[in-house]
Amino acid sequence: MGGWGDAGVSRGIDIVARRVSMGCMGITALTWARTAIGMGWGMAEMIVIGGGVVGQSAAYQLARGGVAVTLIDRADVGQATAAGAGIISPGTGALGAGPLLPLASAAVAFYPDLLAHLAEDGETDTGFAICGGLFVATDEEEAAQLPARFRAIEERRAAGLRNIGTVAILDGREARRLFPPLADIPGAIHLSEVGRVNGRLLRDALRRAATRRGATLVEGSAEIVYSGGRATGVRVAGREIAADAVIITGGAWTNRLGEALGVTLPIYPQRGQIIHLDLPGVMTGKWPVILGSHSHYILAFPESRVVAGATREHDSGYDPRMTAGGVHEALGEALRVAPGLSGATLHEVRIGLRPASPDGLPILGALPGLDNVFVATGHGPSGLQLGPHSGAMVAGMAQGRAAGLDLGPFAATRFAK
Ligand SMILES: Cc1cc2nc3c(=O)[nH]c(=O)nc-3n(C[C@H](O)[C@H](O)[C@H](O)COP(=O)(O)OP(=O)(O)OC[C@H]3O[C@@H](n4cnc5c(N)ncnc54)[C@H](O)[C@@H]3O)c2cc1C
C-alpha cells in the first residue's frame, strides 16, 4: 500500500494525476488521466473511514471504478445501519420544499441502478422490495388531514419523485385487508411504490461486492494523518496507510474525526430503539409499510417478521442500551396502531445511534481546509434511503467528478465557527 506514485510504479503504469478546480463548489479534487501508453486506468489509493451503509457504498463505487480502496471500520456497538428499519418513502416524509427533496429524489432514483450493479456482482440479497405503504389516520382529527396530505403526495409524484406510484384514499376496512393487525382506523392513504430494504443485508452485499472487486477491509479505529493542507493517509492499529484521498463516513462518531482535524462536524448520536416481532405461520412479506403523522412506523419482512419503531432520543449520547422507557414507547405505539400484533413473539430489540445534525441536513462534500478529504454523514433517520447515493456521490467527488446536485446546503462550512 503506498501513495499514488508508489501504486503507479509498482504496477508499471504511467499514472498522471491532475488536480482540477471544481469551480462552482470551490473545491479541488484528484482526477486520474488515462495513461499515455494506453495501459488502462491508473490506480488511486483511497481510504474510506466507516463501514456502515454510507461507507460501504462509497468503497463499492470506488472498487467498481477500478480505484484501489481500503475501508477501515471500528464496528462500534450502536452502528445505525445495523439497527435501521429500512423504509424507502420520500413521498411521505416531512421533506418540505427544502434541499432534502432533490437529494431524496436523486437517492431513490439511484437505488435501481445500485441494485442492478450489485446483481451483476452476484449480490441479490439486500431485502429490497417495493411493498407499498399506508399513511394511516388513527383518529378523526388525523382523518380530516388526509385529503391535504394526499394532495401533497400527488404534487411530489407530479414533480417526478419516485417510490410513490399510485395513490388512493382507503377506508379502514380496505387498509386492514392489506395489513390485518391494524386497529379500526378511520382511513389511510395507500402509496403503491413505497419500498423497504434490510440495512444489514445491503451493507454486507456492498462489502462482499467491493471485496470481490479488490477493496481491502481493515478492522480498527482510524485517525487521519495530514500535513500542508491535505491528508497524507490514515493511522490504524499502529500502522500508517498512505492515501491520495480520504472519505469520512463515520456516522454518529464523525464529530470526533472532525475534532482531530480542527474542523467542526457537529454530528451527534440520536438513539433509536426498534422492536422485531415474529408472527409464526403468517406470511408478512407483502404487507405494506405503516406510516403516520407521528414518527413511529411498522414494516414487515419475509417471512413472519414485523418491525416496529422507533424512538428518537436526542439526548442519549453514545449509550446503545435498551431502556424500559424506549421499549415501552416503541411497543406501546405499535400496539395502539396495530393491536393485532399483541400476540406476536417479541424476537429482538435493536438499538442504533443515528448520525444526527443540528439542522437535520446531512453533511456532504469536501471538508474545509483539507482539500483531499470528503465527508458523507448526518443522514439521521433517512440514511438507508439517502446513504447509498451519498456514499456513491462523494466517491465520485473524490475522483474529481461533479456531484450532480447543489451541495451548498449540505456543506460542512455551514457549521464553521
Ligand atoms: C432505529 C433506527 C431506524 C432507522 N430507520 C430508518 C429507515 O426506516 N429509513 C432510513 O432511510 N434510515 C433509517 N435509519 C437511519 C439509518 O440507519 C442511518 O442514517 C444510516 O444507517 C447511517 O449510516 P452511516 O454509514 O452514516 O453510519 P453507521 O451505520 O452508524 O456507520 C458508521 C460506522 O463508522 C464507524 N466509525 C466511526 N468512526 C470511526 C473511526 N474513527 N475509525 C473506524 N471506523 C469508524 C463506526 O464504527 C460505524 O461502523 C434508522 C436508524 C435507526 C437507528
The ligand as a MOL file (V3000), in Angstrom:
LIG
                    3D

  0  0  0     0  0            999 V3000
M  V30 BEGIN CTAB
M  V30 COUNTS 53 58 0 0 0
M  V30 BEGIN ATOM
M  V30 1 C -33.8340 2.5040 14.8640 0
M  V30 2 C -33.4470 3.1210 13.5550 0
M  V30 3 C -34.3450 3.1070 12.4990 0
M  V30 4 C -33.9950 3.6710 11.2760 0
M  V30 5 N -34.8730 3.5790 10.2300 0
M  V30 6 C -34.5300 4.0780 9.0110 0
M  V30 7 C -35.4140 3.9630 7.9190 0
M  V30 8 O -36.5040 3.4150 8.0290 0
M  V30 9 N -35.0360 4.5020 6.7170 0
M  V30 10 C -33.8350 5.1200 6.5650 0
M  V30 11 O -33.5540 5.5980 5.4600 0
M  V30 12 N -32.9650 5.2210 7.5910 0
M  V30 13 C -33.2860 4.7360 8.8100 0
M  V30 14 N -32.4350 4.8520 9.8690 0
M  V30 15 C -31.2240 5.6610 9.7100 0
M  V30 16 C -30.0720 4.9030 9.0840 0
M  V30 17 O -29.9760 3.6290 9.6530 0
M  V30 18 C -28.7820 5.6890 9.2930 0
M  V30 19 O -28.9280 7.0490 8.9180 0
M  V30 20 C -27.6470 5.1090 8.4500 0
M  V30 21 O -27.5820 3.7200 8.6310 0
M  V30 22 C -26.3210 5.7550 8.8230 0
M  V30 23 O -25.3090 5.0940 8.1460 0
M  V30 24 P -23.7850 5.5370 8.3230 0
M  V30 25 O -22.9930 4.6630 7.4400 0
M  V30 26 O -23.6970 7.0150 8.1670 0
M  V30 27 O -23.4540 5.2950 9.8670 0
M  V30 28 P -23.3140 3.9390 10.6860 0
M  V30 29 O -24.1520 2.8760 10.1090 0
M  V30 30 O -23.5250 4.2750 12.1120 0
M  V30 31 O -21.8080 3.5110 10.4500 0
M  V30 32 C -20.7340 4.2970 10.8920 0
M  V30 33 C -19.5380 3.3760 11.0620 0
M  V30 34 O -18.3590 4.1770 11.1780 0
M  V30 35 C -17.5120 3.5400 12.0970 0
M  V30 36 N -16.5140 4.5220 12.5730 0
M  V30 37 C -16.7540 5.7230 13.1410 0
M  V30 38 N -15.5900 6.3550 13.4280 0
M  V30 39 C -14.6050 5.5160 13.0280 0
M  V30 40 C -13.1800 5.6040 13.0500 0
M  V30 41 N -12.5280 6.6610 13.5450 0
M  V30 42 N -12.4760 4.5440 12.5640 0
M  V30 43 C -13.1040 3.4660 12.0420 0
M  V30 44 N -14.4440 3.3510 11.9950 0
M  V30 45 C -15.1890 4.3660 12.4740 0
M  V30 46 C -18.4440 3.0240 13.1700 0
M  V30 47 O -17.8450 2.0280 13.9580 0
M  V30 48 C -19.6030 2.5320 12.3010 0
M  V30 49 O -19.4090 1.1620 11.9730 0
M  V30 50 C -32.7410 4.2770 11.1090 0
M  V30 51 C -31.8220 4.2650 12.1600 0
M  V30 52 C -32.1610 3.6880 13.3710 0
M  V30 53 C -31.1670 3.6740 14.4910 0
M  V30 END ATOM
M  V30 BEGIN BOND
M  V30 1 1 1 2
M  V30 2 1 2 3
M  V30 3 2 2 52
M  V30 4 2 3 4
M  V30 5 1 4 5
M  V30 6 1 4 50
M  V30 7 2 5 6
M  V30 8 1 6 7
M  V30 9 1 6 13
M  V30 10 2 7 8
M  V30 11 1 7 9
M  V30 12 1 9 10
M  V30 13 2 10 11
M  V30 14 1 10 12
M  V30 15 2 12 13
M  V30 16 1 13 14
M  V30 17 1 14 15
M  V30 18 1 14 50
M  V30 19 1 15 16
M  V30 20 1 16 17
M  V30 21 1 16 18
M  V30 22 1 18 19
M  V30 23 1 18 20
M  V30 24 1 20 21
M  V30 25 1 20 22
M  V30 26 1 22 23
M  V30 27 1 23 24
M  V30 28 2 24 25
M  V30 29 1 24 26
M  V30 30 1 24 27
M  V30 31 1 27 28
M  V30 32 2 28 29
M  V30 33 1 28 30
M  V30 34 1 28 31
M  V30 35 1 31 32
M  V30 36 1 32 33
M  V30 37 1 33 34
M  V30 38 1 33 48
M  V30 39 1 34 35
M  V30 40 1 35 36
M  V30 41 1 35 46
M  V30 42 1 36 37
M  V30 43 1 36 45
M  V30 44 2 37 38
M  V30 45 1 38 39
M  V30 46 1 39 40
M  V30 47 2 39 45
M  V30 48 1 40 41
M  V30 49 2 40 42
M  V30 50 1 42 43
M  V30 51 2 43 44
M  V30 52 1 44 45
M  V30 53 1 46 47
M  V30 54 1 46 48
M  V30 55 1 48 49
M  V30 56 2 50 51
M  V30 57 1 51 52
M  V30 58 1 52 53
M  V30 END BOND
M  V30 END CTAB
M  END
